[in-house]
């Protein structure tokens, strides 16, 4: 973790984004419905995308997202996710704030900007500003949040974006026993893995970014701490009985491309309540998605 003198905001894993074709969003395939309870989300401000949600007991959720009917190829191409292949494409962190007043949100976010620059984080991974975000639920309820994304659009899905609630979080993430009970027994996010090419410096830059505000966790039985794993809190901290949080795991997948932020694969593992370990594979128009249960 960074040695900065700036007070560290309480950073938490907020949600993980899974891009689907619109038809699969509206009629989820069996590789999702056989394992998860899927609830309606709504349409985002601007009308370009819409979503459904898989809510977990640890407060994290999986956002199933698609481009809406009537969105042109040109509109899609201009969207920051418009050129992404189907599958797990991005992930969001959030921070705890005293109130949802814009000034409090801005104050906490400014602390992060100071921390990143003191730690020498690549400017392309640092969000330049907070912007307005929101969506309308099927019942007509309007939800608002502040959002911030990496300055370099090519880093989307490598570095996280930020989602900080203005309206109460339970409007955006309506946790209940009914919405968080899943056929698979999935109860939380065990880990999010980043598989990056070894011929770039994506892992180095991610390690620097995460290390500026998260603590590294042990990667072996000797107690040696490395920069390949980090522990991040979840919105419902009490869900994790020991140690707390989910793991962010940085790994190399061999030399496959050049560039410091390209070709990072995201892999997701769910913790289950006494269920067997397994991997479920889903097909999205030729793209394979792997979801692990541990």
C-alpha positions in Angstrom: 0.0 0.0 0.0 1.2 3.5 -0.7 3.1 5.4 2.0 1.2 8.6 1.2 0.3 10.9 4.1 -3.2 11.4 2.5 -5.9 9.6 4.4 -6.9 6.6 2.3 -10.6 6.4 1.2 -12.4 3.1 1.9 -12.3 1.5 -1.5 -14.7 -1.4 -2.3 -15.4 -3.7 -5.2 -18.8 -2.5 -6.6 -19.7 -4.6 -9.7 -18.4 -6.5 -12.7 -19.7 -6.0 -16.2 -20.7 -8.8 -18.5 -21.6 -7.7 -22.1 -24.3 -9.7 -23.9 -26.3 -9.4 -27.1 -29.7 -7.7 -26.4 -31.6 -11.0 -27.1 -29.6 -12.8 -24.4 -30.1 -10.0 -22.0 -33.8 -10.1 -22.4 -33.9 -13.9 -22.5 -30.8 -15.1 -20.5 -29.3 -18.4 -21.5 -29.4 -21.5 -19.3 -25.7 -21.1 -18.4 -26.8 -18.1 -16.4 -30.3 -18.9 -15.3 -29.4 -22.5 -14.1 -26.9 -20.9 -11.7 -28.1 -17.4 -10.8 -31.2 -15.4 -10.0 -31.4 -12.6 -12.5 -33.4 -9.5 -11.8 -34.4 -6.5 -14.0 -32.1 -3.5 -13.9 -33.3 -0.8 -16.3 -32.2 1.6 -19.1 -29.3 3.9 -18.6 -29.4 7.6 -19.0 -29.0 8.4 -22.7 -30.9 5.2 -23.8 -27.9 3.5 -25.4 -27.6 0.6 -22.9 -29.8 -1.4 -20.6 -29.1 -4.0 -18.0 -30.2 -6.8 -15.7 -28.5 -7.7 -12.4 -27.1 -10.7 -10.5 -26.9 -9.6 -6.8 -24.6 -11.3 -4.3 -24.7 -11.5 -0.5 -21.4 -9.6 -0.3 -23.1 -6.6 -1.9 -21.2 -6.9 -5.2 -23.2 -7.5 -8.3 -22.8 -8.7 -11.9 -24.1 -6.3 -14.4 -25.5 -8.0 -17.5 -25.5 -5.3 -20.1 -26.5 -4.9 -23.7 -26.9 -2.1 -26.3 -30.5 -1.2 -26.6 -32.8 -1.7 -29.6 -32.5 1.0 -32.2 -28.9 2.0 -31.3 -27.0 2.6 -34.5 -23.6 1.1 -35.4 -22.3 4.7 -35.2 -23.7 5.2 -31.7 -22.3 1.9 -30.5 -18.9 2.7 -32.0 -18.7 5.9 -30.0 -19.5 4.2 -26.7 -16.6 3.2 -24.5 -17.7 -0.4 -24.5 -18.8 -0.3 -28.2 -15.8 -2.2 -29.5 -15.5 -4.7 -26.7 -16.2 -8.4 -27.5 -19.0 -10.1 -25.6 -18.0 -11.4 -22.2 -16.6 -10.0 -19.0 -15.4 -6.5 -20.1 -15.0 -4.2 -17.1 -15.3 -3.7 -13.4 -16.1 -0.9 -11.0 -14.9 0.1 -7.6 -16.7 2.5 -5.2 -15.7 4.5 -2.1 -17.5 5.2 1.2 -18.6 8.8 1.7 -20.1 10.5 4.7 -23.1 11.7 2.7 -24.2 11.6 -0.9 -23.7 15.3 -1.2 -21.7 16.2 -4.4 -19.1 18.1 -2.3 -18.4 15.0 -0.1 -18.1 12.8 -3.1 -15.7 15.3 -4.8 -13.6 15.6 -1.6 -13.1 11.8 -1.3 -12.4 11.5 -5.0 -9.8 14.3 -4.8 -8.0 12.2 -2.2 -7.6 9.4 -4.7 -6.2 11.8 -7.3 -3.5 12.9 -4.8 -2.7 9.3 -3.9 -2.4 8.2 -7.5 0.0 11.0 -8.4 2.1 10.5 -5.3 2.4 6.8 -6.2 3.4 7.6 -9.8 0.4 5.8 -11.3 0.3 6.0 -15.1 -1.8 9.1 -16.1 -3.7 7.1 -18.6 -5.2 5.0 -15.8 -6.2 8.0 -13.7 -9.8 9.3 -14.3 -9.6 13.0 -15.1 -13.0 13.9 -13.5 -16.3 12.7 -12.1 -19.3 12.7 -14.4 -23.0 12.2 -14.0 -24.5 8.7 -14.4 -27.8 7.1 -13.8 -30.6 4.8 -15.0 -34.3 4.4 -14.7 -35.7 1.2 -13.1 -38.6 -0.6 -14.6 -40.8 0.8 -11.9 -39.9 4.3 -13.0 -37.5 5.1 -10.1 -34.6 7.3 -11.2 -31.2 6.3 -9.8 -28.2 8.6 -9.9 -24.5 8.2 -9.3 -21.1 9.8 -10.1 -18.9 7.9 -12.5 -15.2 8.2 -13.4 -13.2 6.2 -16.0 -9.5 5.9 -17.0 -8.3 8.9 -19.0 -7.0 6.5 -21.7 -10.0 4.8 -23.2 -7.9 1.8 -24.2 -7.4 1.1 -20.5 -11.1 0.4 -19.9 -11.4 -3.1 -18.6 -7.7 -3.1 -17.5 -8.0 -0.4 -14.9 -11.3 -0.1 -13.1 -13.8 2.6 -13.4 -15.6 4.2 -10.4 -19.3 4.3 -9.5 -20.3 6.4 -6.4 -23.9 6.6 -5.4 -25.8 9.9 -5.2 -29.2 8.2 -4.5 -29.2 5.5 -1.9 -27.3 2.4 -3.0 -30.2 0.1 -2.2 -32.1 1.6 -5.0 -29.3 0.6 -7.4 -28.5 -2.7 -5.7 -31.7 -4.0 -4.0 -30.3 -6.7 -1.8 -32.7 -9.2 -0.2 -32.8 -12.9 0.7 -34.8 -13.4 -2.5 -32.5 -11.5 -4.9 -29.3 -12.9 -3.5 -30.2 -16.6 -3.3 -28.9 -18.5 -6.3 -29.3 -22.1 -7.5 -25.5 -22.4 -7.6 -25.1 -21.3 -4.0 -23.0 -18.4 -5.1 -22.7 -15.9 -2.3 -19.9 -13.5 -3.2 -17.0 -12.7 -5.4 -14.0 -14.9 -4.4 -11.6 -13.3 -6.9 -11.3 -11.3 -10.1 -8.2 -12.3 -12.1 -6.3 -10.3 -14.6 -4.5 -12.3 -17.2 -2.1 -10.0 -19.1 0.5 -10.5 -21.8 4.0 -10.7 -20.5 5.5 -8.5 -23.2 3.8 -5.4 -21.9 3.7 -3.6 -18.6 0.0 -3.8 -17.8 0.6 -5.9 -14.7 3.3 -3.5 -13.4 1.0 -0.5 -13.9 -2.0 -2.3 -12.3 0.1 -3.4 -9.4 1.1 0.3 -8.9 -2.5 1.4 -9.2 -4.0 -1.2 -6.8 -1.0 -0.8 -4.4 -1.7 2.9 -4.0 -4.8 2.2 -1.9 -5.1 -1.6 -1.4 -3.1 -4.0 0.8 -1.3 -6.9 -0.9 -2.3 -10.4 0.2 -0.2 -13.5 0.6 0.3 -15.5 -2.5 1.8 -18.7 -1.0 2.0 -20.6 2.3 5.3 -19.0 3.4 3.7 -15.7 4.4 5.7 -13.9 1.8 3.8 -10.9 0.5 3.9 -10.2 -3.2 2.4 -7.6 -5.5 0.5 -10.2 -7.5 -2.6 -10.3 -5.2 -4.5 -7.6 -3.5 -7.5 -7.8 -1.1 -10.4 -5.4 -1.7 -13.4 -4.9 0.6 -16.9 -5.6 -0.5 -20.0 -3.5 0.2 -21.2 -6.0 2.8 -18.0 -6.5 4.7 -19.6 -8.9 7.3 -20.1 -11.5 4.5 -16.4 -12.4 4.7 -15.9 -13.9 8.1 -12.1 -13.9 8.1 -9.8 -11.4 6.5 -12.5 -9.7 4.6 -13.0 -8.9 1.0 -12.3 -10.4 -2.5 -9.0 -11.0 -4.1 -7.6 -9.2 -7.2 -5.1 -11.6 -8.8 -2.6 -10.4 -11.4 -1.1 -13.2 -13.7 0.8 -13.4 -16.9 -0.6 -15.4 -19.8 2.4 -15.4 -22.1 3.6 -13.2 -25.0 0.5 -12.5 -27.1 0.5 -8.8 -27.9 2.4 -5.5 -27.4 1.3 -2.4 -25.6 1.1 -1.5 -21.9 -2.7 -1.8 -21.5 -3.9 -4.2 -24.2 -5.3 -7.8 -24.2 -6.0 -8.2 -20.5 -8.5 -11.0 -19.8 -10.8 -10.8 -16.8 -11.8 -14.0 -15.1 -14.3 -14.3 -12.3 -14.6 -16.8 -9.4 -17.6 -16.9 -7.0 -17.5 -18.1 -3.5 -20.2 -20.7 -2.7 -21.9 -21.9 0.5 -20.5 -25.4 0.7 -21.0 -26.1 -3.0 -18.6 -28.1 -5.2 -15.9 -26.4 -7.1 -16.6 -26.2 -10.8 -16.3 -24.1 -13.9 -19.3 -23.2 -16.0 -18.7 -22.2 -19.6 -21.1 -20.1 -21.6 -21.2 -19.3 -25.3 -22.0 -15.8 -26.5 -22.0 -15.8 -30.3 -18.7 -17.6 -30.4 -17.1 -16.0 -27.4 -16.6 -18.3 -24.4 -17.2 -17.1 -20.9 -15.8 -19.0 -17.9 -17.4 -18.6 -14.5 -15.7 -20.5 -11.6 -17.3 -21.6 -8.4 -15.0 -22.3 -5.5 
